[in-house]
Amino acid sequence: MAGSVAALFRLTAGHRPCVAVATALTLAASALGLAQPLVAKHVVDSSSRGEPPWPLLLVLGALFAAEAAAGAIGRFLLDRMGEGVVRMVRHALVSRLLRLEMRELDRRRGGDLVARVTADTTLLRDVVSQALVDLVTGCLVSAGALLLMLWLDPLLLLLVVATVSLAAVAVALLLKGIRAASEHMQDSVGAVAAELERALGALPVVRVYRAEEREARRVGERVDSAYRSGVRAAKLAAVMSSAVELAVQGSFLLVLVVGGLRVHGGGAGSLGDLVAFLLYASYLVLPLSSVFRALGLIQRGTGAYRRIDEALALPEEPDRRPAPAASPAPAAVPPTSAPAAVSPAAPGPSPAGPGIPADPAPPALELADVRFGYVPDRPVLRGVSLTVPRHGLVALVGRSGAGKSTLFSLVARLYEPDAGTIRFDGRPAASLGRRESRAGIALVDQNTHVLEGTLRENLAYAAPGAGEDEILRVVRLARLGPVVRRLPGGLDGRLGDRGGTLSAGERQRVALARALLARPRLLLLDEPTSHLDAVNEAALARTLSEATADCAVLVIAHRLSTVQHADRIVVLDDGRTVASGRHDELLTTSPVYRELATAQVLRGPRR
Ligand SMILES: Nc1ncnc2c1ncn2[C@@H]1O[C@H](COP(=O)(O)OP(=O)(O)OP(=O)(O)O)[C@@H](O)[C@H]1O
């Protein structure tokens, strides 16, 4: 419990002056409240003596008004502080989530992470703004009331303390259950978001397979689970507040009976003393019940805080990391038909490989015996070596699952190789920051991500400062003219969530135009023609050939048209580069390539 309070208190760092002022105002309001019974006592006593109570009543009114004003300002400052803490936590979460290690992201569910930024922080706001200060002011006010009651009547105080202690025991027993139920509820809320995101992300599939009911049930189970936990927490909280209420009523009754008997019997204290004591009892009990409520709220918030804290502790992608066990020399030549081009270290007149003139400058990209697995002991790449010269089109072919997209992910440095070396322009990736490595790369992946926003925003995503001429140039190159003309608003027309208003081929061309706008040194294309018709496919082939004048192009190819335009083809089989050359050569030298070509893995243009 103390740990939870300390953790929540740490969150208020940067807002401490505001907390201090708000606490002071709340305490002042409480002090003004505590003064009222004293004045009330005098009002009662002077009335019983037959003196006019008006001046004292005026003081009482002023105390009321001052208490209300101090309380309102204090409350506002606290709420503002709560919003500030939530804003800070949300900024930190968003920044962390956007920089997460890819391996970590693979393990997580997007919806659950989003819920941590939204639902969990909202709960945290209430805890920070209400519970912490309620706890501090409640404790202080209770202590003040206790002292005054001790001064007025120690015996009656003993009665109050005894009954309130009973309530404290009940509260302590219930708090643990409230915390567990609340943690479970927040986890379930995260799961609701994750399940809903899963269904909405595949809505056409859900509809076609008439799975709405199944998906609704699946999400519904999580909703029900959140409901059950919420009800359980509410039940425990209700029992808790009943226990506190009982203690309050009980202590009032006891004080009234015992105190009344003593006043009536002419024992210690006047009627005014008894009235003052009763008012103090109420001032003790109210802050005490707010302390108990705050403890309950903190337990509820602890579940949310744990989830937020966990997300904030997830590993970020470091810009630089120590080089893995790099192979000393890139000499691991794949077996059999792997020719010079596959190994950058292999001797020969053109290190770039056949079909590409020798270039004295280091290649744009060089992979030497690169090995990688997403999970330990399940290697996906088992020894990949290839070079992409500064100006040239290299096609990567291989069966589905051979590791082609994985290789792209390593080149884009979304993952780091377990072994082997990647060099950009002759410089080992391990010696470059990730941002620096990526600065020269453009990537069009299989998902051809199009973001919600305008066409212009999507194109300029890779180069936010690009001018109109540049944008029009890539629109032309990617044959996006008809899309611009058709779209209401042209370049400034919105594309809908995930580019939903575009066809798959149009999305592919948007992604390509965006990549070209970046004017990269190395262009990575993961099967860029899969959704294009024959006309667009031929045009794209020409565009790619032209692009090689400005940059190196590495393209994952499933189409004959793409490989036929390539200066060189690299064959990947079961995570290894096994051959390299031109189409005609490979048909005779590489059985794997021949199989790919004849089994129509490499397809002709779409009709
Ligand atoms: N994020 C991931 N986590 C774990 N395994 C993965 C991940 N991504 C891919 N894999 C696995 O790695 C292997 C290679 O996948 P990859 O996508 O690189 O193949 P590919 O050659 O691009 O296939 P395709 O031509 O079908 O796109 C596959 O067995 C795949 O299941």
The ligand as a Tripos MOL2 file, in Angstrom:
@<TRIPOS>MOLECULE
LIG
   31    33     1     0     0
SMALL
NO_CHARGES

@<TRIPOS>ATOM
      1 N1          7.2340  -11.2360  -36.8590 N.pl3     1 LIG1
      2 C1          7.4890  -12.5380  -37.0110 C.ar      1 LIG1
      3 N2          7.6260  -13.3300  -35.9300 N.ar      1 LIG1
      4 C2          7.9070  -14.6450  -36.0600 C.ar      1 LIG1
      5 N3          8.0750  -15.2650  -37.2450 N.ar      1 LIG1
      6 C3          7.9430  -14.5480  -38.3620 C.ar      1 LIG1
      7 C4          7.6530  -13.1430  -38.3140 C.ar      1 LIG1
      8 N4          7.5910  -12.6850  -39.5810 N.ar      1 LIG1
      9 C5          7.8460  -13.7330  -40.3870 C.ar      1 LIG1
     10 N5          8.0560  -14.8490  -39.6550 N.ar      1 LIG1
     11 C6          8.4010  -16.1780  -40.1710 C.3       1 LIG1
     12 O1          9.6200  -16.0510  -40.8740 O.3       1 LIG1
     13 C7          9.6170  -16.8650  -42.0320 C.3       1 LIG1
     14 C8         10.0030  -16.0230  -43.2380 C.3       1 LIG1
     15 O2          8.9700  -15.0690  -43.4520 O.3       1 LIG1
     16 P1          9.1030  -13.9560  -44.5760 P.3       1 LIG1
     17 O3          7.9070  -13.0760  -44.4680 O.co2     1 LIG1
     18 O4         10.4250  -13.3200  -44.4850 O.co2     1 LIG1
     19 O5          9.0260  -14.8370  -45.9010 O.3       1 LIG1
     20 P2          8.9190  -14.3580  -47.4190 P.3       1 LIG1
     21 O6         10.0110  -15.0460  -48.1500 O.co2     1 LIG1
     22 O7          8.8690  -12.8860  -47.5060 O.co2     1 LIG1
     23 O8          7.5190  -14.9850  -47.8130 O.3       1 LIG1
     24 P3          6.4140  -14.4300  -48.8450 P.3       1 LIG1
     25 O9          7.0050  -14.5520  -50.2140 O.co2     1 LIG1
     26 O10         5.2960  -15.3810  -48.6500 O.co2     1 LIG1
     27 O11         6.0910  -13.0440  -48.4650 O.co2     1 LIG1
     28 C9          8.2360  -17.4640  -42.1520 C.3       1 LIG1
     29 O12         8.3210  -18.8020  -41.7030 O.3       1 LIG1
     30 C10         7.3910  -16.6550  -41.1950 C.3       1 LIG1
     31 O13         6.4210  -17.4560  -40.5870 O.3       1 LIG1
@<TRIPOS>BOND
     1     1     2 1
     2     2     3 ar
     3     2     7 ar
     4     3     4 ar
     5     4     5 ar
     6     5     6 ar
     7     6     7 ar
     8     6    10 ar
     9     7     8 ar
    10     8     9 ar
    11     9    10 ar
    12    10    11 1
    13    11    12 1
    14    11    30 1
    15    12    13 1
    16    13    14 1
    17    13    28 1
    18    14    15 1
    19    15    16 1
    20    16    17 2
    21    16    18 1
    22    16    19 1
    23    19    20 1
    24    20    21 2
    25    20    22 1
    26    20    23 1
    27    23    24 1
    28    24    25 2
    29    24    26 1
    30    24    27 1
    31    28    29 1
    32    28    30 1
    33    30    31 1
@<TRIPOS>SUBSTRUCTURE
     1 LIG1         1 GROUP 0 **** ****
